């Protein structure tokens, strides 16, 4: 798996950071953990996926931008990511910022 250098964690996920990263790197199925990647379709901002979906060929080359324990937490992480992009660049070009 590829991890982006600007990796974001939700509050709950941050408490289990090392275990989550290790499990995903070892391709252990991690139910209840969600990852955030740039949208594969190229139009949307992000895809929020259950961590086990990373093992599908479609997502293998996508760097992981964020990790959350629940889907609600994943939405919060996405919100934080978008806010950070705006604060750092003055715009919302999320795809360029993370590529």
Jmol script that loads the backbone (N, CA, C; Angstrom):
load data "model"
ATOM      1  N   UNK A   1       0.828  -1.172   0.000  1.00  0.00           N
ATOM      2  CA  UNK A   1       0.000   0.000   0.000  1.00  0.00           C
ATOM      3  C   UNK A   1       0.878   1.242   0.000  1.00  0.00           C
ATOM      4  N   UNK A   2       0.376   2.263  -0.615  1.00  0.00           N
ATOM      5  CA  UNK A   2       1.079   3.545  -0.617  1.00  0.00           C
ATOM      6  C   UNK A   2       0.412   4.471   0.394  1.00  0.00           C
ATOM      7  N   UNK A   3       1.213   5.144   1.174  1.00  0.00           N
ATOM      8  CA  UNK A   3       0.726   6.113   2.151  1.00  0.00           C
ATOM      9  C   UNK A   3       1.186   7.490   1.718  1.00  0.00           C
ATOM     10  N   UNK A   4       0.279   8.428   1.661  1.00  0.00           N
ATOM     11  CA  UNK A   4       0.632   9.792   1.292  1.00  0.00           C
ATOM     12  C   UNK A   4       1.418  10.441   2.424  1.00  0.00           C
ATOM     13  N   UNK A   5       2.328  11.322   2.083  1.00  0.00           N
ATOM     14  CA  UNK A   5       3.151  11.972   3.108  1.00  0.00           C
ATOM     15  C   UNK A   5       2.329  12.901   4.008  1.00  0.00           C
ATOM     16  N   UNK A   6       1.197  13.381   3.529  1.00  0.00           N
ATOM     17  CA  UNK A   6       0.292  14.232   4.322  1.00  0.00           C
ATOM     18  C   UNK A   6      -0.889  13.402   4.817  1.00  0.00           C
ATOM     19  N   UNK A   7      -0.613  12.366   5.547  1.00  0.00           N
ATOM     20  CA  UNK A   7      -1.640  11.428   5.989  1.00  0.00           C
ATOM     21  C   UNK A   7      -2.475  12.014   7.121  1.00  0.00           C
ATOM     22  N   UNK A   8      -3.788  11.913   6.986  1.00  0.00           N
ATOM     23  CA  UNK A   8      -4.734  12.416   7.984  1.00  0.00           C
ATOM     24  C   UNK A   8      -5.362  11.238   8.728  1.00  0.00           C
ATOM     25  N   UNK A   9      -5.582  11.423  10.013  1.00  0.00           N
ATOM     26  CA  UNK A   9      -6.255  10.420  10.833  1.00  0.00           C
ATOM     27  C   UNK A   9      -7.416  11.075  11.554  1.00  0.00           C
ATOM     28  N   UNK A  10      -8.509  10.332  11.672  1.00  0.00           N
ATOM     29  CA  UNK A  10      -9.603  10.766  12.520  1.00  0.00           C
ATOM     30  C   UNK A  10      -9.180  10.632  13.971  1.00  0.00           C
ATOM     31  N   UNK A  11      -9.929  11.243  14.850  1.00  0.00           N
ATOM     32  CA  UNK A  11      -9.593  11.237  16.277  1.00  0.00           C
ATOM     33  C   UNK A  11      -9.507   9.820  16.838  1.00  0.00           C
ATOM     34  N   UNK A  12     -10.492   8.989  16.523  1.00  0.00           N
ATOM     35  CA  UNK A  12     -10.483   7.605  17.021  1.00  0.00           C
ATOM     36  C   UNK A  12      -9.389   6.783  16.349  1.00  0.00           C
ATOM     37  N   UNK A  13      -9.205   6.998  15.062  1.00  0.00           N
ATOM     38  CA  UNK A  13      -8.188   6.241  14.316  1.00  0.00           C
ATOM     39  C   UNK A  13      -6.781   6.591  14.788  1.00  0.00           C
ATOM     40  N   UNK A  14      -6.575   7.837  15.197  1.00  0.00           N
ATOM     41  CA  UNK A  14      -5.243   8.255  15.651  1.00  0.00           C
ATOM     42  C   UNK A  14      -4.792   7.462  16.872  1.00  0.00           C
ATOM     43  N   UNK A  15      -5.752   7.045  17.688  1.00  0.00           N
ATOM     44  CA  UNK A  15      -5.416   6.270  18.883  1.00  0.00           C
ATOM     45  C   UNK A  15      -4.900   4.877  18.532  1.00  0.00           C
ATOM     46  N   UNK A  16      -5.272   4.379  17.350  1.00  0.00           N
ATOM     47  CA  UNK A  16      -4.859   3.045  16.905  1.00  0.00           C
ATOM     48  C   UNK A  16      -3.974   3.123  15.666  1.00  0.00           C
ATOM     49  N   UNK A  17      -3.362   4.257  15.478  1.00  0.00           N
ATOM     50  CA  UNK A  17      -2.607   4.563  14.269  1.00  0.00           C
ATOM     51  C   UNK A  17      -1.634   3.458  13.855  1.00  0.00           C
ATOM     52  N   UNK A  18      -0.766   3.059  14.758  1.00  0.00           N
ATOM     53  CA  UNK A  18       0.268   2.079  14.421  1.00  0.00           C
ATOM     54  C   UNK A  18      -0.332   0.724  14.028  1.00  0.00           C
ATOM     55  N   UNK A  19      -1.344   0.293  14.755  1.00  0.00           N
ATOM     56  CA  UNK A  19      -1.979  -0.991  14.448  1.00  0.00           C
ATOM     57  C   UNK A  19      -2.684  -0.940  13.094  1.00  0.00           C
ATOM     58  N   UNK A  20      -3.389   0.145  12.827  1.00  0.00           N
ATOM     59  CA  UNK A  20      -4.106   0.282  11.557  1.00  0.00           C
ATOM     60  C   UNK A  20      -3.131   0.255  10.391  1.00  0.00           C
ATOM     61  N   UNK A  21      -2.062   1.052  10.480  1.00  0.00           N
ATOM     62  CA  UNK A  21      -1.071   1.100   9.404  1.00  0.00           C
ATOM     63  C   UNK A  21      -0.431  -0.274   9.214  1.00  0.00           C
ATOM     64  N   UNK A  22      -0.071  -0.917  10.301  1.00  0.00           N
ATOM     65  CA  UNK A  22       0.535  -2.246  10.218  1.00  0.00           C
ATOM     66  C   UNK A  22      -0.415  -3.243   9.560  1.00  0.00           C
ATOM     67  N   UNK A  23      -1.665  -3.260  10.008  1.00  0.00           N
ATOM     68  CA  UNK A  23      -2.633  -4.214   9.453  1.00  0.00           C
ATOM     69  C   UNK A  23      -2.840  -3.994   7.959  1.00  0.00           C
ATOM     70  N   UNK A  24      -2.967  -2.750   7.544  1.00  0.00           N
ATOM     71  CA  UNK A  24      -3.172  -2.479   6.119  1.00  0.00           C
ATOM     72  C   UNK A  24      -1.927  -2.853   5.327  1.00  0.00           C
ATOM     73  N   UNK A  25      -0.756  -2.518   5.838  1.00  0.00           N
ATOM     74  CA  UNK A  25       0.489  -2.895   5.153  1.00  0.00           C
ATOM     75  C   UNK A  25       0.624  -4.415   5.018  1.00  0.00           C
ATOM     76  N   UNK A  26       0.139  -5.140   6.004  1.00  0.00           N
ATOM     77  CA  UNK A  26       0.214  -6.600   5.983  1.00  0.00           C
ATOM     78  C   UNK A  26      -0.965  -7.234   5.247  1.00  0.00           C
ATOM     79  N   UNK A  27      -1.822  -6.384   4.677  1.00  0.00           N
ATOM     80  CA  UNK A  27      -3.022  -6.818   3.951  1.00  0.00           C
ATOM     81  C   UNK A  27      -3.941  -7.661   4.825  1.00  0.00           C
ATOM     82  N   UNK A  28      -4.010  -7.292   6.088  1.00  0.00           N
ATOM     83  CA  UNK A  28      -4.957  -7.931   6.995  1.00  0.00           C
ATOM     84  C   UNK A  28      -6.295  -7.219   6.833  1.00  0.00           C
ATOM     85  N   UNK A  29      -7.342  -7.977   6.749  1.00  0.00           N
ATOM     86  CA  UNK A  29      -8.668  -7.388   6.604  1.00  0.00           C
ATOM     87  C   UNK A  29      -9.007  -6.636   7.876  1.00  0.00           C
ATOM     88  N   UNK A  30      -9.381  -5.403   7.697  1.00  0.00           N
ATOM     89  CA  UNK A  30      -9.660  -4.535   8.824  1.00  0.00           C
ATOM     90  C   UNK A  30     -11.090  -4.006   8.712  1.00  0.00           C
ATOM     91  N   UNK A  31     -12.031  -4.729   9.289  1.00  0.00           N
ATOM     92  CA  UNK A  31     -13.427  -4.311   9.239  1.00  0.00           C
ATOM     93  C   UNK A  31     -13.642  -3.120  10.165  1.00  0.00           C
ATOM     94  N   UNK A  32     -14.450  -2.189   9.722  1.00  0.00           N
ATOM     95  CA  UNK A  32     -14.750  -1.023  10.531  1.00  0.00           C
ATOM     96  C   UNK A  32     -13.758   0.106  10.371  1.00  0.00           C
ATOM     97  N   UNK A  33     -12.734  -0.091   9.563  1.00  0.00           N
ATOM     98  CA  UNK A  33     -11.769   0.968   9.283  1.00  0.00           C
ATOM     99  C   UNK A  33     -12.002   1.455   7.858  1.00  0.00           C
ATOM    100  N   UNK A  34     -11.993   2.767   7.696  1.00  0.00           N
ATOM    101  CA  UNK A  34     -12.212   3.370   6.388  1.00  0.00           C
ATOM    102  C   UNK A  34     -10.975   4.145   5.975  1.00  0.00           C
ATOM    103  N   UNK A  35     -10.696   4.129   4.679  1.00  0.00           N
ATOM    104  CA  UNK A  35      -9.585   4.890   4.134  1.00  0.00           C
ATOM    105  C   UNK A  35     -10.123   5.904   3.134  1.00  0.00           C
ATOM    106  N   UNK A  36      -9.364   6.970   2.974  1.00  0.00           N
ATOM    107  CA  UNK A  36      -9.735   8.034   2.050  1.00  0.00           C
ATOM    108  C   UNK A  36      -8.641   8.130   1.001  1.00  0.00           C
ATOM    109  N   UNK A  37      -9.059   8.083  -0.265  1.00  0.00           N
ATOM    110  CA  UNK A  37      -8.143   8.222  -1.387  1.00  0.00           C
ATOM    111  C   UNK A  37      -8.727   9.265  -2.333  1.00  0.00           C
ATOM    112  N   UNK A  38      -7.916   9.742  -3.277  1.00  0.00           N
ATOM    113  CA  UNK A  38      -8.471  10.604  -4.310  1.00  0.00           C
ATOM    114  C   UNK A  38      -9.450   9.781  -5.136  1.00  0.00           C
ATOM    115  N   UNK A  39     -10.537  10.412  -5.553  1.00  0.00           N
ATOM    116  CA  UNK A  39     -11.574   9.696  -6.300  1.00  0.00           C
ATOM    117  C   UNK A  39     -10.998   9.075  -7.566  1.00  0.00           C
ATOM    118  N   UNK A  40     -11.281   7.825  -7.758  1.00  0.00           N
ATOM    119  CA  UNK A  40     -10.771   7.087  -8.908  1.00  0.00           C
ATOM    120  C   UNK A  40     -11.388   7.606 -10.203  1.00  0.00           C
ATOM    121  N   UNK A  41     -12.616   8.113 -10.145  1.00  0.00           N
ATOM    122  CA  UNK A  41     -13.282   8.563 -11.369  1.00  0.00           C
ATOM    123  C   UNK A  41     -12.732   9.887 -11.895  1.00  0.00           C
ATOM    124  N   UNK A  42     -11.880  10.569 -11.121  1.00  0.00           N
ATOM    125  CA  UNK A  42     -11.267  11.796 -11.576  1.00  0.00           C
ATOM    126  C   UNK A  42     -12.154  13.028 -11.506  1.00  0.00           C
ATOM    127  N   UNK A  43     -13.417  12.852 -11.166  1.00  0.00           N
ATOM    128  CA  UNK A  43     -14.346  13.980 -11.085  1.00  0.00           C
ATOM    129  C   UNK A  43     -14.647  14.377  -9.649  1.00  0.00           C
ATOM    130  N   UNK A  44     -14.866  13.401  -8.805  1.00  0.00           N
ATOM    131  CA  UNK A  44     -15.181  13.669  -7.406  1.00  0.00           C
ATOM    132  C   UNK A  44     -13.890  13.980  -6.654  1.00  0.00           C
ATOM    133  N   UNK A  45     -14.037  14.453  -5.421  1.00  0.00           N
ATOM    134  CA  UNK A  45     -12.852  14.770  -4.626  1.00  0.00           C
ATOM    135  C   UNK A  45     -12.202  13.520  -4.056  1.00  0.00           C
ATOM    136  N   UNK A  46     -12.981  12.768  -3.276  1.00  0.00           N
ATOM    137  CA  UNK A  46     -12.433  11.619  -2.569  1.00  0.00           C
ATOM    138  C   UNK A  46     -13.322  10.392  -2.742  1.00  0.00           C
ATOM    139  N   UNK A  47     -12.718   9.234  -2.527  1.00  0.00           N
ATOM    140  CA  UNK A  47     -13.455   7.991  -2.328  1.00  0.00           C
ATOM    141  C   UNK A  47     -13.211   7.586  -0.883  1.00  0.00           C
ATOM    142  N   UNK A  48     -14.278   7.248  -0.186  1.00  0.00           N
ATOM    143  CA  UNK A  48     -14.189   6.711   1.170  1.00  0.00           C
ATOM    144  C   UNK A  48     -14.509   5.227   1.057  1.00  0.00           C
ATOM    145  N   UNK A  49     -13.543   4.402   1.419  1.00  0.00           N
ATOM    146  CA  UNK A  49     -13.678   2.958   1.223  1.00  0.00           C
ATOM    147  C   UNK A  49     -13.433   2.205   2.516  1.00  0.00           C
ATOM    148  N   UNK A  50     -14.141   1.084   2.694  1.00  0.00           N
ATOM    149  CA  UNK A  50     -13.725   0.186   3.774  1.00  0.00           C
ATOM    150  C   UNK A  50     -12.286  -0.260   3.462  1.00  0.00           C
ATOM    151  N   UNK A  51     -11.451  -0.349   4.460  1.00  0.00           N
ATOM    152  CA  UNK A  51     -10.022  -0.628   4.256  1.00  0.00           C
ATOM    153  C   UNK A  51      -9.780  -1.887   3.430  1.00  0.00           C
ATOM    154  N   UNK A  52     -10.622  -2.892   3.567  1.00  0.00           N
ATOM    155  CA  UNK A  52     -10.394  -4.134   2.825  1.00  0.00           C
ATOM    156  C   UNK A  52     -10.522  -3.947   1.314  1.00  0.00           C
ATOM    157  N   UNK A  53     -11.170  -2.871   0.864  1.00  0.00           N
ATOM    158  CA  UNK A  53     -11.305  -2.614  -0.571  1.00  0.00           C
ATOM    159  C   UNK A  53      -9.967  -2.228  -1.213  1.00  0.00           C
ATOM    160  N   UNK A  54      -9.009  -1.823  -0.410  1.00  0.00           N
ATOM    161  CA  UNK A  54      -7.692  -1.464  -0.946  1.00  0.00           C
ATOM    162  C   UNK A  54      -7.005  -2.634  -1.626  1.00  0.00           C
ATOM    163  N   UNK A  55      -7.425  -3.824  -1.322  1.00  0.00           N
ATOM    164  CA  UNK A  55      -6.790  -5.005  -1.872  1.00  0.00           C
ATOM    165  C   UNK A  55      -7.315  -5.352  -3.266  1.00  0.00           C
ATOM    166  N   UNK A  56      -8.290  -4.597  -3.752  1.00  0.00           N
ATOM    167  CA  UNK A  56      -8.812  -4.768  -5.119  1.00  0.00           C
ATOM    168  C   UNK A  56      -7.859  -4.071  -6.083  1.00  0.00           C
ATOM    169  N   UNK A  57      -7.713  -4.626  -7.269  1.00  0.00           N
ATOM    170  CA  UNK A  57      -6.777  -4.079  -8.251  1.00  0.00           C
ATOM    171  C   UNK A  57      -7.026  -2.606  -8.557  1.00  0.00           C
ATOM    172  N   UNK A  58      -8.263  -2.188  -8.594  1.00  0.00           N
ATOM    173  CA  UNK A  58      -8.617  -0.814  -8.938  1.00  0.00           C
ATOM    174  C   UNK A  58      -7.972   0.202  -8.006  1.00  0.00           C
ATOM    175  N   UNK A  59      -7.751  -0.178  -6.756  1.00  0.00           N
ATOM    176  CA  UNK A  59      -7.261   0.756  -5.752  1.00  0.00           C
ATOM    177  C   UNK A  59      -5.808   0.536  -5.346  1.00  0.00           C
ATOM    178  N   UNK A  60      -5.151  -0.466  -5.885  1.00  0.00           N
ATOM    179  CA  UNK A  60      -3.801  -0.832  -5.455  1.00  0.00           C
ATOM    180  C   UNK A  60      -2.790   0.298  -5.558  1.00  0.00           C
ATOM    181  N   UNK A  61      -2.879   1.114  -6.583  1.00  0.00           N
ATOM    182  CA  UNK A  61      -1.877   2.161  -6.815  1.00  0.00           C
ATOM    183  C   UNK A  61      -2.268   3.508  -6.222  1.00  0.00           C
ATOM    184  N   UNK A  62      -3.413   3.581  -5.579  1.00  0.00           N
ATOM    185  CA  UNK A  62      -3.886   4.841  -5.002  1.00  0.00           C
ATOM    186  C   UNK A  62      -3.253   5.083  -3.641  1.00  0.00           C
ATOM    187  N   UNK A  63      -2.604   6.235  -3.442  1.00  0.00           N
ATOM    188  CA  UNK A  63      -2.065   6.517  -2.109  1.00  0.00           C
ATOM    189  C   UNK A  63      -3.181   6.812  -1.115  1.00  0.00           C
ATOM    190  N   UNK A  64      -3.005   6.338   0.089  1.00  0.00           N
ATOM    191  CA  UNK A  64      -3.988   6.567   1.152  1.00  0.00           C
ATOM    192  C   UNK A  64      -3.734   7.951   1.727  1.00  0.00           C
ATOM    193  N   UNK A  65      -4.789   8.761   1.740  1.00  0.00           N
ATOM    194  CA  UNK A  65      -4.696  10.132   2.238  1.00  0.00           C
ATOM    195  C   UNK A  65      -5.179  10.256   3.673  1.00  0.00           C
ATOM    196  N   UNK A  66      -6.136   9.409   4.046  1.00  0.00           N
ATOM    197  CA  UNK A  66      -6.716   9.519   5.368  1.00  0.00           C
ATOM    198  C   UNK A  66      -7.248   8.197   5.867  1.00  0.00           C
ATOM    199  N   UNK A  67      -7.398   8.107   7.191  1.00  0.00           N
ATOM    200  CA  UNK A  67      -7.887   6.897   7.833  1.00  0.00           C
ATOM    201  C   UNK A  67      -8.874   7.298   8.922  1.00  0.00           C
ATOM    202  N   UNK A  68      -9.954   6.529   9.018  1.00  0.00           N
ATOM    203  CA  UNK A  68     -10.974   6.781  10.033  1.00  0.00           C
ATOM    204  C   UNK A  68     -11.537   5.453  10.521  1.00  0.00           C
ATOM    205  N   UNK A  69     -12.131   5.477  11.702  1.00  0.00           N
ATOM    206  CA  UNK A  69     -12.715   4.272  12.285  1.00  0.00           C
ATOM    207  C   UNK A  69     -14.173   4.094  11.848  1.00  0.00           C
ATOM    208  N   UNK A  70     -14.888   5.175  11.684  1.00  0.00           N
ATOM    209  CA  UNK A  70     -16.283   5.097  11.238  1.00  0.00           C
ATOM    210  C   UNK A  70     -16.453   5.941   9.987  1.00  0.00           C
ATOM    211  N   UNK A  71     -17.546   5.725   9.281  1.00  0.00           N
ATOM    212  CA  UNK A  71     -17.808   6.511   8.089  1.00  0.00           C
ATOM    213  C   UNK A  71     -18.024   7.982   8.456  1.00  0.00           C
ATOM    214  N   UNK A  72     -18.677   8.224   9.583  1.00  0.00           N
ATOM    215  CA  UNK A  72     -18.887   9.601  10.026  1.00  0.00           C
ATOM    216  C   UNK A  72     -17.546  10.288  10.289  1.00  0.00           C
ATOM    217  N   UNK A  73     -16.636   9.556  10.917  1.00  0.00           N
ATOM    218  CA  UNK A  73     -15.311  10.115  11.159  1.00  0.00           C
ATOM    219  C   UNK A  73     -14.596  10.375   9.835  1.00  0.00           C
ATOM    220  N   UNK A  74     -14.800   9.519   8.845  1.00  0.00           N
ATOM    221  CA  UNK A  74     -14.190   9.717   7.528  1.00  0.00           C
ATOM    222  C   UNK A  74     -14.682  11.016   6.894  1.00  0.00           C
ATOM    223  N   UNK A  75     -15.972  11.331   7.068  1.00  0.00           N
ATOM    224  CA  UNK A  75     -16.493  12.600   6.554  1.00  0.00           C
ATOM    225  C   UNK A  75     -15.809  13.778   7.247  1.00  0.00           C
ATOM    226  N   UNK A  76     -15.580  13.662   8.542  1.00  0.00           N
ATOM    227  CA  UNK A  76     -14.884  14.724   9.284  1.00  0.00           C
ATOM    228  C   UNK A  76     -13.448  14.886   8.794  1.00  0.00           C
ATOM    229  N   UNK A  77     -12.791  13.772   8.529  1.00  0.00           N
ATOM    230  CA  UNK A  77     -11.418  13.820   8.028  1.00  0.00           C
ATOM    231  C   UNK A  77     -11.393  14.508   6.664  1.00  0.00           C
ATOM    232  N   UNK A  78     -12.339  14.170   5.800  1.00  0.00           N
ATOM    233  CA  UNK A  78     -12.417  14.823   4.484  1.00  0.00           C
ATOM    234  C   UNK A  78     -12.626  16.329   4.643  1.00  0.00           C
ATOM    235  N   UNK A  79     -13.484  16.693   5.557  1.00  0.00           N
ATOM    236  CA  UNK A  79     -13.730  18.110   5.823  1.00  0.00           C
ATOM    237  C   UNK A  79     -12.437  18.809   6.258  1.00  0.00           C
ATOM    238  N   UNK A  80     -11.688  18.172   7.144  1.00  0.00           N
ATOM    239  CA  UNK A  80     -10.413  18.742   7.602  1.00  0.00           C
ATOM    240  C   UNK A  80      -9.415  18.862   6.455  1.00  0.00           C
ATOM    241  N   UNK A  81      -9.404  17.874   5.589  1.00  0.00           N
ATOM    242  CA  UNK A  81      -8.487  17.892   4.452  1.00  0.00           C
ATOM    243  C   UNK A  81      -8.819  19.057   3.515  1.00  0.00           C
ATOM    244  N   UNK A  82     -10.098  19.223   3.220  1.00  0.00           N
ATOM    245  CA  UNK A  82     -10.525  20.311   2.332  1.00  0.00           C
ATOM    246  C   UNK A  82     -10.222  21.669   2.965  1.00  0.00           C
ATOM    247  N   UNK A  83     -10.479  21.791   4.254  1.00  0.00           N
ATOM    248  CA  UNK A  83     -10.199  23.037   4.961  1.00  0.00           C
ATOM    249  C   UNK A  83      -8.698  23.351   4.900  1.00  0.00           C
ATOM    250  N   UNK A  84      -7.854  22.346   5.126  1.00  0.00           N
ATOM    251  CA  UNK A  84      -6.415  22.559   5.071  1.00  0.00           C
ATOM    252  C   UNK A  84      -5.963  22.997   3.679  1.00  0.00           C
ATOM    253  N   UNK A  85      -6.510  22.376   2.645  1.00  0.00           N
ATOM    254  CA  UNK A  85      -6.159  22.759   1.271  1.00  0.00           C
ATOM    255  C   UNK A  85      -6.517  24.226   1.045  1.00  0.00           C
ATOM    256  N   UNK A  86      -7.698  24.616   1.482  1.00  0.00           N
ATOM    257  CA  UNK A  86      -8.115  26.009   1.300  1.00  0.00           C
ATOM    258  C   UNK A  86      -7.210  26.971   2.076  1.00  0.00           C
ATOM    259  N   UNK A  87      -6.902  26.631   3.327  1.00  0.00           N
ATOM    260  CA  UNK A  87      -6.072  27.506   4.149  1.00  0.00           C
ATOM    261  C   UNK A  87      -4.653  27.639   3.596  1.00  0.00           C
ATOM    262  N   UNK A  88      -4.147  26.587   2.995  1.00  0.00           N
ATOM    263  CA  UNK A  88      -2.767  26.609   2.490  1.00  0.00           C
ATOM    264  C   UNK A  88      -2.645  27.172   1.080  1.00  0.00           C
ATOM    265  N   UNK A  89      -3.725  27.059   0.282  1.00  0.00           N
ATOM    266  CA  UNK A  89      -3.621  27.468  -1.120  1.00  0.00           C
ATOM    267  C   UNK A  89      -4.580  28.588  -1.495  1.00  0.00           C
ATOM    268  N   UNK A  90      -5.610  28.811  -0.692  1.00  0.00           N
ATOM    269  CA  UNK A  90      -6.617  29.808  -1.042  1.00  0.00           C
ATOM    270  C   UNK A  90      -7.628  29.294  -2.056  1.00  0.00           C
ATOM    271  N   UNK A  91      -7.567  28.014  -2.365  1.00  0.00           N
ATOM    272  CA  UNK A  91      -8.483  27.413  -3.334  1.00  0.00           C
ATOM    273  C   UNK A  91      -8.883  26.015  -2.900  1.00  0.00           C
ATOM    274  N   UNK A  92      -9.623  25.383  -3.781  1.00  0.00           N
ATOM    275  CA  UNK A  92     -10.143  24.050  -3.467  1.00  0.00           C
ATOM    276  C   UNK A  92      -9.667  22.978  -4.443  1.00  0.00           C
ATOM    277  N   UNK A  93      -8.513  23.167  -5.055  1.00  0.00           N
ATOM    278  CA  UNK A  93      -8.013  22.174  -6.001  1.00  0.00           C
ATOM    279  C   UNK A  93      -7.346  21.037  -5.225  1.00  0.00           C
ATOM    280  N   UNK A  94      -8.184  20.217  -4.647  1.00  0.00           N
ATOM    281  CA  UNK A  94      -7.744  19.126  -3.780  1.00  0.00           C
ATOM    282  C   UNK A  94      -6.873  18.132  -4.535  1.00  0.00           C
ATOM    283  N   UNK A  95      -7.279  17.800  -5.744  1.00  0.00           N
ATOM    284  CA  UNK A  95      -6.552  16.791  -6.519  1.00  0.00           C
ATOM    285  C   UNK A  95      -5.104  17.251  -6.770  1.00  0.00           C
ATOM    286  N   UNK A  96      -4.914  18.467  -7.191  1.00  0.00           N
ATOM    287  CA  UNK A  96      -3.553  18.967  -7.440  1.00  0.00           C
ATOM    288  C   UNK A  96      -2.733  19.017  -6.154  1.00  0.00           C
ATOM    289  N   UNK A  97      -3.366  19.417  -5.085  1.00  0.00           N
ATOM    290  CA  UNK A  97      -2.665  19.543  -3.814  1.00  0.00           C
ATOM    291  C   UNK A  97      -2.107  18.202  -3.333  1.00  0.00           C
ATOM    292  N   UNK A  98      -2.876  17.154  -3.486  1.00  0.00           N
ATOM    293  CA  UNK A  98      -2.453  15.843  -2.985  1.00  0.00           C
ATOM    294  C   UNK A  98      -1.681  15.016  -3.997  1.00  0.00           C
ATOM    295  N   UNK A  99      -1.558  15.484  -5.224  1.00  0.00           N
ATOM    296  CA  UNK A  99      -0.811  14.692  -6.211  1.00  0.00           C
ATOM    297  C   UNK A  99       0.629  15.045  -6.269  1.00  0.00           C
TER     298      UNK A  99
END
end "model"
wireframe off; spacefill off
backbone 0.3
color backbone group
